[in-house]
Amino acid sequence: MLKSGMAIFAIVGLSLSPAMAKDIPIKGQTKDKIVNGCRAAGGAGWEGRYGAYGCHNRSGGGIVCGGATKRDKKTCTIYMEVPPPVPEREDVRTFGKDVAEGYDPIRGDAPNAETK
């Protein structure tokens, strides 16, 4: 159960953050190099089913190598988290208006009717 729960957590976590990915040849990307190097650098190195292994870095990017299919066994996928877009001027104006009306979108505080 723990393994399947972790897999679901990983899938959900990765799907919530936009990411850019690119496949590269697996040559030179050994399990020892990826997993242990990742852990030594403070990331989350892991080994999974079907020969898959990888690393999720503290920066939000990482690498996944190996797997069940013929293609997976020959490639690694590197990915990086895509930073959020730079706010437009209208976004900033809207933010200021929300704060002035008592709503803080960062904390998610709703305006309190009693304080108005």
PyMOL commands that set and color helices and strands:
alter all, ss='L'
color gray80, all
select helices_A, chain A and resi 2-16+31-40+49-51+72-74+89-100+113-115
alter helices_A, ss='H'
color red, helices_A
select strands_A, chain A and resi 19-25+44-47+53-56+62-65+75-81
alter strands_A, ss='S'
color yellow, strands_A
deselect
rebuild
show_as cartoon
